[in-house]
Amino acid sequence: MTVTTSSPDDISAEAMRALKIIESMPGFAWSADADGQFTYVSPSTLAYLGNGRDDLNTAEEDEFGWRRVVHPEDYERVAARWRHCLKTGDDYDAEHRLRRADGVYRWFRNSGRASFDSDGCITQWYGTTIDIDDQKKAEDGLRESEGRLQEIIDAVPVHIWSWTPTGEMAYVSKRNMEFLGITENEFGDFTKVVQELIHPDDAPEVHRHAADCIARGEVFVMRYRRRTKGGAYCWTEGRCEPVRDQHGNIVHWYGVSINIDDQMRAEEELRNSKRQLEQMIDALPVNVLSFSPDMVLTYTSKRYQKKIGPAISFPRNFEDVIRDVAHPEDFAVVCQRALDGFAAGTPFVNRFRRRERDGNYRWIEARAQPLRNAEGVILQWYIASVDIDEEMRAQEALRESERILRQLVETLPALIYCSAPDGKPIYRSRQLSDYLGFGLDGVDEEGRPRLDSTLDAIIHPDDLAAVQERYGHSLATGKPYAMKHRLRRYDGEYLWVETRAAPMRDADGGIVQWNGVCMDIDGEVRARHELQLAQERLSRASQAAGLAELSASIAHEVNQPLAAIVANSHACHRWLSAEPANIERAKITAERIIRDANAAADVVSRIRALFRQSSDTRTVLPFKDVILETRKLLADEALRRGVLIDIDIQEGLAPVAMDRVQIQQVLINLLRNGMEAMGSVAGEKALLVRGLADGGVVRVEVRDSGPDEELPAKIFEPFFTTKEQGMGMGLAICRSIVESHGGRLWAEKNVPNGATFIFTLPAGVKG
Amino acid sequence: MRKERPVVAIVDDDPRLLESVEDLLESAGYAPRRFSSAEALLMNGLSNLDVLITDVGMPGMNGFELRDHVQNARPELPVFLITGRHEIADQDRAAGIRGFFRKPFDAQALLVAVGEALNDPEMEDDSET
C-alpha cells in the first residue's frame, strides 16, 4: 500500500490508523524486503502461529524460516514459487497449509505483490494470508463426490458426454472413450469428432441437427452410426439435453449415447426381409392388397399403386376401395360377394372390370384368402388380383363370334342341322325345326333310335331307302353326303330338298360331328319337271329327251305331211279320173301336195340341221361342266331309278370344241342306256362317268353294272334295239354325232358284268 | 239323185291331214265331216254318221278313247284309226284291230275299207273301177 502524507505528524497519525485498519481485518497481513525477510507480520498471524516474527525470518540451511509452519507437503512447491517471485517480481499467489499454535494445519491463500523503486528494483513485498480452510475442505468434499460420480458414470453401461453451451465437447466418459478408442485430447473439436467418429453417411445430418439443437436449445435425439475402436460402425442413439440456470440460460449440455446396434440390425433385417417380400410381391405379376379383419385397407403393393392410381390414403374400408375402382356395372355384385366372403370367413373370387390409372377398365380376377392365427381367428385378409383382360376379351370375342355364327346359321335361307358321328341329330336350326314342326325332342318314340325314327318321320317313303343307304354309307366312310329327296313339312306335305352333309373333324382326323344343310329345291325340281315335260314335247330341241323319242318324233313329223301327200295325191288322181274331170279340185289338191311335200322336206332339213356338223355352234368347253350339267338333267331320273351317278374327271382335262347340245344328247343317251341296262339288277346300281386324257384325245367312259351279257354286234346300227320301246336310233345317232366331231364311239364288256360305252373327242380348239 | 251320200266323219288335230282326207273322201263321193278334236265330234253328236275315221294321238280325248266311247253309244258304227306314231300301232291294244292305219296310209286301201264297212255296192263298184 502507498500512503502519501505532508507532515511527519500527519504521517505518523495516518500510519497508525492504517496499521489499525490492517490489523483489525479478518486476515493476516505481512510485508517483506527484497530478500524475502519479513519486515512486518500482523499480530493475529503471530498469534495463530504461536511464533515470533524472528522465527519466521530465521533461515535454516538455506531454507526459509517459515518452513517450520508450512505443511511439509506444501513447502517445496510454495518455496519454489516464492523464490521465483523474489527473483522476478512476479505476483506471488500460493495456497498451502499453516500450522496453528495447537499443531492443527489450516489452509490459507497467501498473496504477495512487489513494489518497485524508480529503477525497477524491488523495494518491498506486501501480502495477505487468508484462511481458506473451510472453502478448501468444501472443495475437497466436492472433488470427492465428483470422483464418486465419475466412478458411477464410468461404471454405467452408457456413454456419457457433455457439451459446453456453445457445443464444444466438454466431457466424454471413460467407457465412451474406451469404446471409441480415443483420448481426451482428441475430442476438443466437435466438428472433427463428428467427422471422424460418425459414419460418413450420417455425419452431415448429425452435425446439422446438433448445431440446430444447440442454436435453438432443443433436445437432441438422433440415431447414427459411430465408429468403434476396431473401426466398425455401430448404431447409436444419441440424446442430449440442456441444463439451464435460474434465468433459463443454458449452462451445459449432458448427453448419453446408447448402443442400439443389435436393435437396429434386427430392425434392418426385418426391413430387409420385408423389403424382399415386397420386392417379391412387386415382381410377381399380381396386385396384392391386404385388409384388416374389419375390412380396412392395410397394404397395397407397389404394382397396385403404380397401375391403379395415386397412392391410396389409409385407412379406407373395402367398400370405398371397390367403389373407387370397380366398374359401376360390376360394383354391386363384386361388393356383395366380398362382403359375404368377409362375413363367412371363406375365400372368395371376383371377376370384374377395374379402372386403371389411365381411366381404362380392364378385367381382373381377384382372389381373397384369410390369414388365421393358431386359434383360427382371422388376422388379415389378403387379396391377389390378376389381369385377365385379354382372356376375357378373347372370350367375349368368342361369344360374340359364336353369337354371330349362330345368327348366321339361324338366318341363312337354308335348313341346317348337326348330328353326332353316328348320325343322331344333335342340332337343328330354328328354320329346320319350324319346317319339320318339331325340334330334337319328341321324335324318339317306341324306343327306336332317334335317327331311324327321325328319317322315317321326315323322309318321303319312296326316297327313304335311298336316303338311308346313302346316309349310312357316308357315316360309315366319312364321305360327304349329297342327296335330293322329299322332306315332310309340318303340315304333312313333302317338298323336294337337296341335303348335303360333310363331316367336321378334329386335329387327329376323327369325326366330331356331321354338319348338314337342306336346301329347298322344291320349286326348282318342280320347275325342272315342268321344263322336262315341255322339253320332251319339244323333242327336237330338247336336251333331256332321249334319242329314241327324238327319232319317233322325227318320224311323226315326217309322217304327218307324208300322209297328207298320199291322201291328196290319191284324191287328185280321182278328181282327174272323174267324168268329167274336175280340174279345179285337182288343181287345188295338187297345190296342197306341193305344199305338204315342201313341209316334209323342211322337216327333213330341220332334222339334218340338228345333227349337222356346223362350226358356228361349236364352242370350246371343259368336259367337266358338260358332264355335271348332264348329271343334273338326269338327277331326278337317277333318283327314281335308284342309280348313283359318280363322276370322276381327271384334273386339268383339256377343254374340247363341241356342239354342246349334241354332246349332251350323246351323254344323256349313254347314261340313260346305262340306267336302263341296270333296271333289272338287284343291289347297288352305280354308274361311273370318267373323263381322262388319252394321248391327244379326251376319253369319256360311261360304265354301268348291268347284267352279264354279251354286247350285240349290231348295237350301233340304226333301228337296232333290245328295248321294248324305242326305234333303236339312239346309239346310231350318238355314233354319228361323235364321228361328226372327229371322235369315235364304241362299247366294251366289263368284267364281271355290265358294259362300258367309250367315246373320244379330239382335245383342244378345233374348227 | 239317188239316196243321200254316206256321211264320213274325220277327226284329226292336224289341219293338213284333215283337209287331205276330206278331199279324198269327197273325191270318192262321200260327204265328209271334219272335226279337229274328239270333243268337237261328240258335241256335234254321232247320230247322223255312217263311218268314223280318227287320229290316235290328239290332245284331250285320244283316238282309242273316242273309239271306246263310240262303240258304247253306237256299236254298229264303223271306226277306223290312223296314227303317225308307229310304236302306238305296235302296241297290244292296237293289235287285232281291223281298221288300223299307219301314216302315211294307203289312200286306196282306206277307201276300200270304208266302202266295205258301208257295204255300199255302188261305192264298192265305183272304187273298183
Boltz contact constraints between the chains, C-beta under 6 A:
constraints:
  - contact:
      token1: [A, 556]
      token2: [B, 84]
      max_distance: 6.0
  - contact:
      token1: [A, 556]
      token2: [B, 85]
      max_distance: 6.0
  - contact:
      token1: [A, 559]
      token2: [B, 84]
      max_distance: 6.0
  - contact:
      token1: [A, 559]
      token2: [B, 103]
      max_distance: 6.0
  - contact:
      token1: [A, 559]
      token2: [B, 104]
      max_distance: 6.0
  - contact:
      token1: [A, 560]
      token2: [B, 14]
      max_distance: 6.0
  - contact:
      token1: [A, 560]
      token2: [B, 84]
      max_distance: 6.0
  - contact:
      token1: [A, 562]
      token2: [B, 104]
      max_distance: 6.0
  - contact:
      token1: [A, 563]
      token2: [B, 17]
      max_distance: 6.0
  - contact:
      token1: [A, 563]
      token2: [B, 103]
      max_distance: 6.0
  - contact:
      token1: [A, 563]
      token2: [B, 104]
      max_distance: 6.0
  - contact:
      token1: [A, 564]
      token2: [B, 16]
      max_distance: 6.0
  - contact:
      token1: [A, 564]
      token2: [B, 17]
      max_distance: 6.0
  - contact:
      token1: [A, 564]
      token2: [B, 20]
      max_distance: 6.0
  - contact:
      token1: [A, 566]
      token2: [B, 104]
      max_distance: 6.0
  - contact:
      token1: [A, 566]
      token2: [B, 107]
      max_distance: 6.0
  - contact:
      token1: [A, 567]
      token2: [B, 20]
      max_distance: 6.0
  - contact:
      token1: [A, 567]
      token2: [B, 21]
      max_distance: 6.0
  - contact:
      token1: [A, 567]
      token2: [B, 24]
      max_distance: 6.0
  - contact:
      token1: [A, 567]
      token2: [B, 107]
      max_distance: 6.0
  - contact:
      token1: [A, 568]
      token2: [B, 20]
      max_distance: 6.0
  - contact:
      token1: [A, 570]
      token2: [B, 24]
      max_distance: 6.0
  - contact:
      token1: [A, 570]
      token2: [B, 107]
      max_distance: 6.0
  - contact:
      token1: [A, 571]
      token2: [B, 23]
      max_distance: 6.0
  - contact:
      token1: [A, 571]
      token2: [B, 24]
      max_distance: 6.0
  - contact:
      token1: [A, 571]
      token2: [B, 27]
      max_distance: 6.0
  - contact:
      token1: [A, 574]
      token2: [B, 27]
      max_distance: 6.0
  - contact:
      token1: [A, 575]
      token2: [B, 27]
      max_distance: 6.0
  - contact:
      token1: [A, 589]
      token2: [B, 23]
      max_distance: 6.0
  - contact:
      token1: [A, 596]
      token2: [B, 16]
      max_distance: 6.0
